[in-house]
Every structure is written in structure tokens, then in C-alpha cells.
């Protein structure tokens, strides 16, 4: 590698010395010589030729008249001028005269009133006390008899008929409403028995606690249709909780006849 680099360096030095030492060539000179024209050539002289006269004959030319010009019909120019809108006519409103309220009388003292009305002491009070209105008499004997009859048809183990008859009218009404509402709720729980062909009747006994819990439902007399009896007992099972009995007294052995 060192030898190759030395060789290249020597060659570069020799080339540089050759360029510097060799003389430059002088440029060649250009010589111009005048050459005479060829012997066969001749000079051309202009020849004068007479010019022919040019005559112009004028032809008659007809100028157009006004009739030759046809002016096309132009549509009239219509300029639309927007007129100002008329001012609205304001009708005169009738003048309504408002009557002013009469002035309120000034408060008057008792002495001044007695002075202006000396006969005020002689005015007597002629108003009469109205007679008391007569209250219509309500006959509840029929309702009480019907209620007692419906209660007598219901058997309650812990409430015999004598005990129920000793209740007040309000207590008997509350007990009747309670049993009627329980019967209606029982009908809704049992539902309608579609497959019946004759009238069915089942007597069922149950217990209702003081808190309204329905339990111990049992069949006392069947209807003759086992499916109907099963549906009635299932209705008692669904109606497990009801309202509190009147006076908070439990109803043990409540017998209700379920008819469809």
C-alpha cells in the first residue's frame, strides 16, 4: 500500500512539472486577400420602358334611399313605476264617556247619625227567629231486620247469634260489611267456573285472626263437583291476608256458603 501511494505521488509531481515547463503555442495569423470579379460577369443597366396610361371608367352607383332601410319593429319599453302604498285610513273611534263612580260616603259617627235621624230609636226589630227545620225521619227498621237476618244465616263459632244480637247497631253494621267484603274478595280469588252445568253450592269454614290472616279453610259440605270444591279451597289459600275484623275480635269457624 505504501509503495502504490508513492508511485501515484511521483506521477502527479512529474505531470505538474511537464505542464509548467512545456511552452505555449502561439495562435496562427489570419491573412485576407482581395480577389477581382470573374471575367464572364457583366453589369446590368436599367432599361427605360414607357408606362401605359391607366384609365378609370366610373360606373353609376345608386345610393340607397330611406325606403330601402327597413327598421324592425321594436316592442315598446314599459317602465313600471311603483306607486307608494296608500296611507291607511284611520277611522275615528267613538268617544265613550265613562261615568265616574259616585263618591263614597264619608264615615259617620253614631252621634252624627242620631242627630240626622232623630227617629232611629223608634225603629223596632221586626225580624222573627226562623223555626227550626224539621229533620226527615229515617226508618231503619227494615234495614236492621235485613241485616240481622243475613247475620243469622252466617255461623261464627266463637260468636253465637245471641252475642251478635247484643251488639250495637253500628257494630252489627260493621260486622255485616266485613263479611260481605270478605265474600266478594273470595269470589274474585276463586274466579268463574265455566264448566258448571247446574247451580253449585259449597259450605266452607275458615278462621280469621285479629290481624286479618285467613287460615284453616275446610270443606263442611261439598258441591258434588270435586273440581269446583278444589277451586273454592284454592281461593281461600290465595286469600291468605284480609282486613282486620271489627273491634279486633277474631272470627273462629266462620262458615260461608259459596254458590255459583
SULMO-V867704 format. One record per pair of residues at least 12 apart in sequence whose C-alpha atoms are under 10 Angstrom apart, sorted by sequence separation. I is the first residue (numbers start at 1). J is the second residue. D is the distance in whole Angstrom. If there is no record, write none. Layout:
i:I j:J d:D
i:I j:J d:D
This chain:
i:152 j:164 d:9
i:205 j:217 d:6
i:206 j:218 d:7
i:148 j:161 d:9
i:151 j:164 d:8
i:152 j:165 d:9
i:204 j:217 d:7
i:205 j:218 d:5
i:206 j:219 d:9
i:219 j:232 d:9
i:151 j:165 d:9
i:204 j:218 d:6
i:205 j:219 d:6
i:218 j:232 d:10
i:219 j:233 d:8
i:203 j:218 d:9
i:204 j:219 d:5
i:205 j:220 d:7
i:217 j:232 d:10
i:218 j:233 d:7
i:148 j:164 d:9
i:203 j:219 d:6
i:204 j:220 d:5
i:205 j:221 d:10
i:217 j:233 d:7
i:148 j:165 d:8
i:202 j:219 d:7
i:203 j:220 d:5
i:204 j:221 d:7
i:217 j:234 d:9
i:202 j:220 d:8
i:203 j:221 d:5
i:204 j:222 d:8
i:217 j:235 d:10
i:218 j:236 d:9
i:202 j:221 d:6
i:203 j:222 d:7
i:217 j:236 d:7
i:201 j:221 d:8
i:202 j:222 d:5
i:203 j:223 d:8
i:216 j:236 d:9
i:217 j:237 d:8
i:148 j:169 d:10
i:151 j:172 d:8
i:201 j:222 d:7
i:202 j:223 d:5
i:215 j:236 d:8
i:216 j:237 d:9
i:147 j:169 d:10
i:151 j:173 d:10
i:154 j:176 d:10
i:200 j:222 d:9
i:201 j:223 d:5
i:202 j:224 d:9
i:214 j:236 d:7
i:215 j:237 d:8
i:200 j:223 d:6
i:201 j:224 d:8
i:202 j:225 d:9
i:214 j:237 d:8
i:148 j:172 d:8
i:151 j:175 d:8
i:199 j:223 d:9
i:200 j:224 d:8
i:201 j:225 d:9
i:214 j:238 d:9
i:215 j:239 d:9
i:144 j:169 d:8
i:147 j:172 d:8
i:148 j:173 d:9
i:151 j:176 d:7
i:154 j:179 d:9
i:200 j:225 d:8
i:204 j:229 d:9
i:214 j:239 d:7
i:215 j:240 d:7
i:147 j:173 d:7
i:150 j:176 d:8
i:202 j:228 d:9
i:203 j:229 d:9
i:213 j:239 d:9
i:214 j:240 d:5
i:215 j:241 d:9
i:232 j:258 d:8
i:201 j:228 d:9
i:202 j:229 d:7
i:213 j:240 d:6
i:214 j:241 d:6
i:232 j:259 d:10
i:144 j:172 d:9
i:147 j:175 d:10
i:148 j:176 d:9
i:151 j:179 d:9
i:200 j:228 d:8
i:201 j:229 d:9
i:204 j:232 d:8
i:205 j:233 d:10
i:212 j:240 d:8
i:213 j:241 d:5
i:214 j:242 d:7
i:144 j:173 d:9
i:147 j:176 d:7
i:196 j:225 d:9
i:200 j:229 d:9
i:203 j:232 d:10
i:204 j:233 d:8
i:212 j:241 d:6
i:213 j:242 d:6
i:214 j:243 d:10
i:229 j:258 d:10
i:143 j:173 d:10
i:147 j:177 d:10
i:150 j:180 d:10
i:202 j:232 d:8
i:206 j:236 d:8
i:211 j:241 d:8
i:212 j:242 d:5
i:213 j:243 d:8
i:196 j:227 d:10
i:202 j:233 d:10
i:205 j:236 d:10
i:211 j:242 d:8
i:212 j:243 d:5
i:213 j:244 d:8
i:195 j:227 d:9
i:196 j:228 d:8
i:204 j:236 d:9
i:208 j:240 d:9
i:209 j:241 d:10
i:211 j:243 d:7
i:212 j:244 d:4
i:213 j:245 d:10
i:228 j:260 d:9
i:195 j:228 d:9
i:208 j:241 d:9
i:209 j:242 d:9
i:210 j:243 d:9
i:211 j:244 d:5
i:212 j:245 d:6
i:193 j:227 d:9
i:194 j:228 d:10
i:208 j:242 d:8
i:209 j:243 d:10
i:210 j:244 d:6
i:211 j:245 d:8
i:193 j:228 d:7
i:208 j:243 d:9
i:209 j:244 d:8
i:210 j:245 d:6
i:218 j:253 d:10
i:220 j:255 d:8
i:223 j:258 d:9
i:192 j:228 d:10
i:208 j:244 d:9
i:209 j:245 d:8
i:210 j:246 d:9
i:212 j:248 d:9
i:216 j:252 d:9
i:217 j:253 d:9
i:219 j:255 d:10
i:220 j:256 d:10
i:221 j:257 d:9
i:223 j:259 d:9
i:208 j:245 d:8
i:210 j:247 d:9
i:211 j:248 d:7
i:212 j:249 d:10
i:213 j:250 d:9
i:214 j:251 d:10
i:215 j:252 d:10
i:216 j:253 d:9
i:217 j:254 d:9
i:218 j:255 d:10
i:220 j:257 d:9
i:223 j:260 d:10
i:190 j:228 d:9
i:193 j:231 d:8
i:210 j:248 d:5
i:211 j:249 d:9
i:212 j:250 d:8
i:217 j:255 d:10
i:192 j:231 d:10
i:193 j:232 d:10
i:209 j:248 d:9
i:210 j:249 d:5
i:211 j:250 d:8
i:212 j:251 d:9
i:190 j:230 d:10
i:191 j:231 d:8
i:209 j:249 d:8
i:210 j:250 d:4
i:190 j:231 d:6
i:191 j:232 d:9
i:208 j:249 d:9
i:209 j:250 d:5
i:210 j:251 d:8
i:189 j:231 d:9
i:190 j:232 d:6
i:208 j:250 d:6
i:209 j:251 d:6
i:210 j:252 d:10
i:189 j:232 d:8
i:190 j:233 d:8
i:207 j:250 d:8
i:208 j:251 d:5
i:209 j:252 d:8
i:189 j:233 d:10
i:190 j:234 d:7
i:191 j:235 d:8
i:207 j:251 d:6
i:208 j:252 d:6
i:187 j:232 d:9
i:189 j:234 d:8
i:190 j:235 d:4
i:206 j:251 d:8
i:207 j:252 d:5
i:208 j:253 d:8
i:186 j:232 d:8
i:189 j:235 d:5
i:190 j:236 d:8
i:206 j:252 d:7
i:207 j:253 d:5
i:208 j:254 d:8
i:186 j:233 d:10
i:188 j:235 d:8
i:189 j:236 d:7
i:190 j:237 d:10
i:205 j:252 d:9
i:206 j:253 d:5
i:207 j:254 d:6
i:157 j:205 d:10
i:187 j:235 d:8
i:189 j:237 d:9
i:190 j:238 d:9
i:205 j:253 d:6
i:206 j:254 d:5
i:207 j:255 d:9
i:156 j:205 d:9
i:157 j:206 d:10
i:186 j:235 d:6
i:187 j:236 d:10
i:189 j:238 d:7
i:190 j:239 d:9
i:204 j:253 d:9
i:205 j:254 d:5
i:206 j:255 d:7
i:155 j:205 d:9
i:156 j:206 d:9
i:157 j:207 d:9
i:185 j:235 d:9
i:186 j:236 d:7
i:189 j:239 d:7
i:204 j:254 d:8
i:205 j:255 d:4
i:206 j:256 d:8
i:156 j:207 d:9
i:185 j:236 d:10
i:186 j:237 d:10
i:188 j:239 d:9
i:204 j:255 d:6
i:205 j:256 d:6
i:186 j:238 d:9
i:203 j:255 d:7
i:204 j:256 d:6
i:205 j:257 d:9
i:186 j:239 d:7
i:203 j:256 d:6
i:204 j:257 d:6
i:185 j:239 d:8
i:202 j:256 d:8
i:203 j:257 d:4
i:204 j:258 d:7
i:202 j:257 d:6
i:203 j:258 d:6
i:201 j:257 d:7
i:202 j:258 d:5
i:203 j:259 d:9
i:182 j:239 d:9
i:185 j:242 d:9
i:201 j:258 d:6
i:202 j:259 d:6
i:200 j:258 d:8
i:201 j:259 d:4
i:202 j:260 d:9
i:200 j:259 d:6
i:201 j:260 d:7
i:182 j:242 d:8
i:199 j:259 d:7
i:200 j:260 d:5
i:181 j:242 d:10
i:182 j:243 d:8
i:199 j:260 d:6
i:181 j:243 d:9
i:198 j:260 d:9
i:178 j:242 d:10
i:196 j:260 d:8
i:178 j:243 d:8
i:178 j:244 d:9
i:179 j:245 d:9
i:194 j:260 d:10
i:178 j:245 d:7
i:193 j:260 d:8
i:178 j:246 d:7
i:190 j:258 d:10
i:192 j:260 d:8
i:177 j:246 d:10
i:191 j:260 d:10
i:175 j:245 d:8
i:176 j:246 d:10
i:174 j:245 d:9
i:175 j:246 d:6
i:187 j:258 d:8
i:174 j:246 d:6
i:175 j:247 d:9
i:186 j:258 d:9
i:187 j:259 d:9
i:173 j:246 d:10
i:174 j:247 d:9
i:183 j:256 d:8
i:187 j:260 d:9
i:172 j:246 d:9
i:182 j:256 d:10
i:183 j:257 d:9
i:171 j:246 d:7
i:179 j:254 d:9
i:183 j:258 d:8
i:171 j:247 d:8
i:179 j:256 d:9
i:159 j:249 d:10
i:158 j:249 d:10
i:159 j:250 d:10
i:158 j:250 d:8
i:159 j:251 d:8
i:158 j:251 d:7
i:159 j:252 d:8
i:157 j:251 d:8
i:158 j:252 d:6
i:159 j:253 d:9
i:156 j:251 d:7
i:157 j:252 d:5
i:158 j:253 d:7
i:159 j:254 d:9
i:156 j:252 d:6
i:157 j:253 d:5
i:158 j:254 d:9
i:155 j:252 d:10
i:156 j:253 d:5
i:157 j:254 d:6
i:155 j:253 d:8
i:156 j:254 d:4
i:157 j:255 d:8
i:155 j:254 d:6
i:156 j:255 d:6
i:154 j:254 d:8
i:155 j:255 d:5
i:156 j:256 d:9
i:154 j:255 d:6
i:155 j:256 d:8
i:153 j:255 d:9
i:154 j:256 d:7
i:153 j:256 d:9
i:154 j:257 d:9
i:153 j:257 d:10
